[in-house]
Amino acid sequence: MKTVICALILWTACTPIKIHAYTERNLLQNQISKADLKEILQLNQSWVTYPAYEERQEWNDFFCEYKDSLIHYGEQLLNYQWKTIPATAYLEFERSGNRDIMETPFGENNNALMTFMLAELAEGKGRFTDQLINGVFHSCEMTSWALAAHLITQPTHRALPTPKYQLIDLTAGDLGGLLSWIYYFMHKEFDKIDPEISRRLRQELEIRIMEPYLNNDNFWWMAINYKGQMVNNWNPWCNSNALMTFMLMENNVDKLSKAVWKSMQSVDKYLNYVHADGACEEGPSYWGHAAGKTLDYLCLLKRITGGHIDIFHEPQIRAMGEYISRSYVGNGWVVNFADASAKGEADAHLIYRYGCAVSSSEMKLFAFNLAKSKKLSLKGRDIFRALEALAINKELQQKITLYQKPDYTWYSETEVFLQKTQHAFFAAKGGYNDESHNHNDIGTFSLWIDNTPFIIDAGVGTYTRQTFSDERYSIWTMQSDFHNLPKINGISQQYGKKFKASQIQASSKHFSLDISTAYPQEAAVKEWIRDYKLNEHTLIIKDKFCLTEVKDVNIIHFLTPGKIQIKKNLIRINNNNIKIVLYFDSQAFEVNQEEIILTDKRLSAVWGQSIFRLVFKAKEKSRQGQYIFKIKYQ
């Protein structure tokens, strides 16, 4: 059981250090007293802004041009066969590390539920009601709504669910929220068929979401009893779903007040933990789960309290939102440190909602431009997001001037550096090697030319048991040797909170840091200053180093998706008919290229069948010196 139990390491093993200090801001709890909260809560769903099920004309206006497509999606699934998930699908996570065997059919069932709900709201003729009932009962008959990969946090530490312990994870929370909306919209229609449908659904929501949320403080993501552990996107994600369930289902003001206050305590722990500079250390592809779910939670909280609790004016909340507009490169490419993918499906409707909430013209302009090239997606299991997106869809279709991001952004706490010129976009990071979804990548960088990637972070492959276990750093994508970094004295960067950047300097002109402190003692490195300087046509990378002992030659790595042509002292890289030239000291290095075949579908979907690693191996062992690389582009 060692490897299974160790899957908790990533979530629970870190203790904050100076670079990630926990600050007791408590933005939510400072807004109101617990006693006053009870007085202002709005009961009986008076906060809901959507039409009732039977209000046909209102729904026609609400769905507008999406009405027919939503009905069509439902018609395509009218003969849907609800998937059974056998016990062996859960056990497979322990046996091989495979998550998809359990998660794929479960996800298909949940997505079908939302499709039928939206189709029935759009049409209102009862054609999809029987399938909704089938889906509701199918869900109610499951032992747990949590994923096998997350069930190992239950007391048994096994992947098979036990009915004695109802675990609230991301999927259980999502399904709880979805089923709560189904109850809200459809319970009167269900009662016409058989009151047992609504009764059973309410009972299961109480058992699986409401009771454990109120009575169990041991869910790691709650951080109620905070003792220095990591707090990441799970917190606003799970709390927003739990709050939504209570808002829709709980008519007892005492219980509702207790749940809302607990959610405020918990989300405060998240806002205290994440950096006030607003950067998402999990990367832009997690922004929708982190800052985006924070938006959902704060919107719900504002509504249930009649506007009494509203922290959208806080600089931290605005900065968290604007991170997505700053870290978006273009053509779907994003800055992708940690487990984030380099391809980011930026959600224009979510970004616009956030921009409106915090009065950010930057975010709204960014969303307007995104919306021009991408239609609203109404598939998945997040019905609240779908309805909120539809509510602002007409407003988002305005014509607006092109969004221009700032030329330079420095996130001083998260230590992420972003810079752009007319043709180039450059990103680099400091930080430390115990961040959420951590890769050993202190000092790495990425470079795009004309929205085309050239020097890259590969990202992460399909999640398995190994991804979140003590085997994590056996995966190549997590290792510093597969980032744009040196191997010093034959030693790579190491995982742990003490391995971090130091001596950081950031300005609109350059970015530099000492990465020696990201390497273990056996690397025998006293100082390794990595310096970046970007101008209109050149990126200069300098490595100035001093070792306490010489053991092996140094090696510098660069990853690229482009086609490589190596000359005497330069390397030509061509990607999508855009070209750069990388100059290096041929007297100091011998260089080779290695093709990395991408067998993982998550990686190949971004990069194709392979990427390449350039390996610059020093010809001589040196105690001190300087390496210079120049990348030139048009």
N, C-alpha and C positions, 0 to 999 in steps of 0.2 A: 504493500500500500504506500510505500515511501513516495514514489513518483506522483501518485494521485494526490496525496495530501500536500505535496510540495507545489501543486498548482496554485495554492493560496499565496505563495511567496510574493508574487508580483503585487498583490493587493495589500498585503499586511506587513511585510517585513521591513519597510523603510521607516526611518526616524528622521524628522526634519532636521536640516542643518542650516547654516547661515544663508546659503543660497536660496533656500525655500522655507523661510521662516513662517510659522503659523501666526497670523496676526488677528487678535480678537476684535474684529470690526463689528460683528453682530449687527449688520445693517437692518435685518428684519426685526429682530427682537427689540431693537431700540425705537421702532416705530410706534409701539403700542404695548400696554401692559396685558398680561394674560387675562385679567379680570375684565378689562374693557373690550377685549377681543370678542368675548361671548355676546356682548351687547350689540355688536355691529354686524354679526354674521347674518347673511341673507339666506333664509331657508326656502324650501319648496321650489328649488331650481329657478328662482326669480332672476338669477344672473344669466340664464341661457338666452342667447341672442338669435337662435335659429327658430324657424317656424315649427309648429307642432306637426305631427305626421299627417293629419287630415287637411292641413292648409295647402291645398293643391296649387293655387295661383302663386302663393308666396314661394313655393318650391320651384315652380317654373321660372320665376324671376331670379331666384337664387342660383340655380344651376345654369340657366341661360344656354349658351352654345354647347355646354358639356352634358346636357340632359340626355340626348340621344346616344352619345358614346357610353355613358354610364349604364343605360338600359341595355345597350349592346353587349357590354362586358358581362352583365348579369345573365343575358340570354346564352352566351357562350358556355356558361357554367351550370345551366339548369339541370343537366344530367350528371353533375359532379358527384363522384364517389368519395365520401369522406375517408381519409387515410387512417388506417390503424397503425399504431406505432408499437411494435412488439417489444417485449422486455429485452431481447437480444440487441435491439437498436440502441438502447441505453447502455447495455454492457459493452457494446463495441467501443465506446469511448475509453473504457478502461483497458480493453484488450489490444486495440491498435492505435488509439488516439484519434480515430476518425470521428468527427462531429457531424458530418453531413448526413449520415445514415439516419440519425434521429431528427436532426433539425430541418432537413428538406421537407419531409411529409408534414411535419408539424407546421412549418411555415406556410405550406400550400393550404392547409386547413384554415389557418388564421387569415390569410389573404382572401380566401373565398368568402369567409364571413363578412369582411368589410365590403367586398364586391357586391354581395347580395344586399347588404344594408343600404348602400348608396343607390343601387338599382331600384330598390323598393321605395326609397325616398323620392327618387326621380320620377317613377311611374305612378306609384300609389294605387295599384290595382290588386295587390295581394298575390301576384304571380310568383314572387320570390320568398313569400312568407314561409312556406313549407320547408324550403332549404335553409332558411334562417333557423327554424325550429330544430331541424336536423343538426345543424352546426352547433347550436346552443347545447343541445343534449349531449352531443358527442364530446364537447369540451367539458361539460359537467361530469361526465363519466370518467375522465382522465384522473389518475391519482394525483398528478401535479401539473401545473402549467409552466414549470421551470425547465430549463434545458439540462440535458445530461451533464454537459460540461460545467454547469454551475451547481448541480445537486451535490457535488462533493463537499460543499460547505455545510450541508445538513449534518446533524450529529453522527450519523453512520459513516460519513466520509466516503460514501459509495455513490455510484451513478444511478442506481435504481431508486426511484422515489419511494418515500414512506409516507403514508397518510397521516402519521402522527406529527409530522413536522412540515407545515406549509411554508415553503420557501418563496419569498418574493425576490425574483431576479428581474432582469430587463424584459424578458418575454412574458413572464407571469404578470408583470405590471402592465405591459402593453395589452395583453389579452384581457386583463381585468378592466382596463379603461375602455376597450372596444365593447366588451360585453355590457358594461354599464351604460354606454350610449345606446346599445341595442335595447336594453331594458327601458331606458328613458323614452325612446321613440316608439317602441312596439308593445309595451306591456298591455296596453288596452286591447290591441289587436290579438295578442296572444290569449288574453283572458276570454275573448269571444270563442276561441277554439277550445282551450282547456286552461283554467287558472293554474294548474300544476306547472306549466311552463315557466311563468313568471315567478311563482313561488320557489321553484327549484333554482332558478337562476339567481334570485336574491340570496338564497341560502348559501350557494356556493361562493358568491362574491363576499359574503360575510366571513365564511370559513377560510377562504384562500387569500383574501387581501385585507379586509377591514380588521378582523380580530388579530391576525399576526402583526399587522402594522402598529396597532395600539399597544399590544402586549409583549412584543418581542423587541428588545433593544440590541439584540446580538447580530442583526444583519450588519455586515462590515461596512456597507455603503452608507448606512445612516450616520455613522460617526458620532452617535449620541454620547457615548462614553469615550471621547477622543483621547487617545494616548500616543499621538505621534504617527499614526498610520497614514498611508496614502488615501486621499479622497479625490476621486476622479469623476468622469462623466456619469457613472452609475448613480451618483447622488441626485442631481437634478432630474435625471431620467426617471428613476424609480419614484422619487417624491412627487413629480408632476403627475404620474399615473395614479399613485395612491390618493393624492389630493382630489383628482378628478373623480375617482370612484366614490369617495366620501361626499363630494359635492353633489353628485347625482343620486346617491342611494341613501344617505343618512339624514333623517328628519328629526333626530334627537339632538337638540342644540348642545347638550352637555358632551355627548360623544363627538359631535362635529367640532366643537371648540377644542376638545382635547387633541383631535387628529390634526387640525389646522395648526395649533401651537407646536405640536411635535414636528410637523413638517417645517415650520419656520426655524426651530432649533437645529434641525438636521441640515437644511439648505444653508443656514448661516455657517455651519462647519465647512461646507464646500467653498463658500465665498471667502471665508477666512483663510482657507488653504491655498486656493489658486492665487496667482500673482495679481496684484492690483494694476499691473501694466496692461492686463487684458489678453496677453498672448495665450494661446491654447497649446500647452506643451505636448499634447497628444496629436497635434497637427491639424491642418484644415479639414481633412476628411472626417475628423471627429468633431468639428465645430458644431455641426447640427445636433450632435448628441450631448455636447457640453454646454456651450453658450446658447445654442438653439433650444435645448430643453430647459435651460434657465429662463429663457424668454417665456416658454409655455407655462412654466410654474408661476412666474411672476404675474403673467396675464391672468391666470386662474385666481391667484391670491388677491389681486386687485379687484376682480369681479365679485368674489364671494364676500369681500369686506366693503363693498360699495365704494371703492376708491380710497378707503382710509389707509391701506397699506400700499404704497407706491414708491419704489426706490429707483425708478427708471432715470431719475435725474442724477444718480450717483455716477461720478466719473469712471469708476471701475466697470459698471454695467455697460456704459457706452463703449469703453475701450474693448471689452470682451466681444461686443458686436462688431466693431470696426476691424478686428483682427482678420475677419474673412475677406473684407475688401482689400486689405493691404497685402495679404498673402496669396492672392489670386494672381497668377502670372498672365494667363490668357489662353484662349483656345482649349479651355478645359484643364490646363496644367496648373498645379498649385505647389507651393513650398511644402515638401512632404518629409519632414523629420519624424523620427520615431516610427510607429506602426502605420502612419498615414500613407495612403496611396498617392502617387504623383498625379493621378487623374482625379479631379474632384468634381463631382456633380453638384455644383453650387446651386442651391435652391433659391431661385429668384423671389418666390413668394414669401418664404421664411425670412430672407434677408430684408425684404421690403417691410414686413411686419415689424421686424426688429428696429429698422431704421425709423419707422414711424413712432415706435414706443420711446426711443431715446432721442428723437428729433435730430437724427443724423442725416443731413443732406448727402453726405458721402455714401452711405449705405443705400439710400433710396436711388441715387443716380446709378450706382452699381447694379442694383436690382432691375431698374428700367432697362439697362443695356443687356443684362442677361436674359430678360423676358423676351426680347426681340427675336432671339434665336432658339428659344426652347419653350414648348408648350407645358402646361401644368400636368404633372403626373398624378393620377388619382388611384394608384394601385399601392398595395402594401397592407399594413395593419393599423396605421396611425390615423384614425378617423377624425380626431380633433384637428390635426394639422391639415387634413384634406378640407374640412369644413371652414377652417380659418382662412385657408388659401382661396377658396371659392368666394369668401366674403369680400376679399379685397382685389379679386381678379380684374374687374373692370377698371379700377383705379390704377392698376399696374400697367395697363396697356397704353398709357400716354406716350407721346413722342417726346424725347428729351435729349439734351446734348450729351455728347460722349463723356463718360466718366474718366477722369485722369487721377490716378493714385499719386500720393506724394512721392517725390524722388528718393526719399530716404526715411526709414523708420527704424528706431532702435528701441527694443523692448528690454529695458535695463535690468529688470528682475528675472525674467525668463532667459535673458541673454540671447535673443534672436535678432539678427541684423538683416535688414532688407534694403536693397538699393536698386534703382533702375536708371537707365539712360534711354536715349531714343530707341535703341535697338536691343539693349541687353537688360536682363533681370538677374540679379545676383542675391543669393541668400547664404548666410553662414550662421553658425551657432556656437555658443559656449555651453553653459549649463553644467550638468553633472550626470554621472552614469547610474542614476537610480530614479529617473523620471518615470511618469506614467507611460506605459507602453515603450519602455526604454530600449534604445539601441546604444551600443558603445560607440559614440560618434562625436565626442567633444572636439570641436575645431573644424568639422567637416563643412563643405560648401556645395552649392549647386549653381549651375549657370545655364540660362536660356538665352538664345539669340533669336530675335523676331518670333517670340513665343514658341520656339522649338528647343527641346532639351538637348544639351550637349554634355555637361558634366553633371552626373545625377546621383540621387539616392535611390536605390532600387526599390525601397519600400519593404513590404512584408508579404509573405505567401499566405496561403489558406490556413486559417487557424486550426490547430490540432491540440491534443493534450500536451504535446511537447512545448507549444508556444508559451504556455503559462505554467511552466514547471521548472524544476532545477536543471532541465535539459535545454532551456531557452537559448543559451549562448553557444550551444553546439550547432544551432541553425546559422547558416552562413550570412543571411541578411542582417543578423544582429551584431556581427563582429566588426571591429574597426578596420580589419584588413579588407573588408568589402565596402568601405566608405572611402572618401577622398582624403586619406590620412597616411601618416608614416607608420612604419613598423620600426621601432627604435631598438637597436642592439638585438634584433631578433625577437622582440617582445611587443605584443599588441596591447591595446587598452583593456582595462579590466572593469567588470561590473562592481558597483558599490557606491554608497553615498559619499565616500571620501575621495573618489576619483572624479575630479571636476576641473573646470577652467580657472585660471587665475590671471592677474595682471591684465585685465581686459581694458582696451581703449577703443572707443567707438565715436566716429564723427561722420559728417557727410563726405569726408575725403577718404577714409580708410577704416579698416577694422583689424585689430590685432589682439592676440591673447597668447598666454603661455599654456601649452597643452601638456607640459611635462607632468603636471599633477594629475593627469588622467591615466598615467601609466604606473604599474606596480614598481616596487623598490628594485626588483631584479633588472629593470630596464636601465638602471644606473644613469638616469638622465637628470642633470641639474637644472637645465632650462631648455625649452624648445619653443621659441616665439614664432608662431604662424601669423603672417601679416598679409592682408589682402588690400589691394588698391585697384579700384575700377574707374576707368574714364570712358570717353565716348567710343573708343575703338580697341581698348586693351584691358585685360585683367592681369595684374601682376601678383604672383604668389611667391612669398619669400619664407623660407624656413631657416631661422638662425638658431643654432643649437650649441649646447655645451654638455658633454657627458662627464661623469665622474670616473668612468671606467669604459674601456673599449672591449666589447665582447664579440661583436658581429657587425657586418655591414648594415647600413640603414637602407630601407626600401620605402619608396613613395608609391602610393596607389591612386589611380583615378579611374572612375567608372564612366562609361559612355555607351549610348545606344547607337552611335553613328558608325559608319564604315571608316576604317582606319587605313592610312597609308603612311608608313614610317620611312623617313629619309634620314640623312646623316645626323642633323641636329634639330630636326623639326618633324612634327607629326600632323598630317592633314586629316581632318575629320569632316565627313560629309553626312549630314542627316537631312533627308527630305529636300535635297538640292540646295541646302544652306550649308556654308562651309566656314570652318574656323581653322586656324593654324596654331599649334602648341609648340613653342620653342623651348628647348632644354639644353643643358650643357652636356654635350656628347663626350667630353673628356671626363666628366664626373660620373656619368651613368651609362650603363647598358640597359636597353629597354626591350621589353617583350610585350606582346598582347596575348591575352587569354580569353577565349570565348567561353561564356557562361551560358550553357543551355538551360532555358527556362521551362522545366517540365511542370511547374505549378501553374494552374490556370489563372489564378489571381494575378500573378506576375506577368504571364504571357499576354493576358488581356490588355496590359498597359504597354509593354515593351516589344511584344512580338516573340519570336522563337528564341532570341538570345540577346544578350548585351555583352560588352567587352570590358575587360579590366586591363588597363595599362600598368605595367609593373616596371618602375624605374629602380634598378638595383645599383647602389653605389659601387664603384670599381675599387674603392679603397675604404678601409676602416679609418674613421676620423674621430678624434676626441671633441673637436669643435669645428665649426665651419658655417657655411651658408649655401643653401640651394635656392635657385631662382627659376621659376617657370613663368613664361609669358604666353597668354592666349590672345591672339589678335583676330579681329572679325571686321567686316565692313560696316 
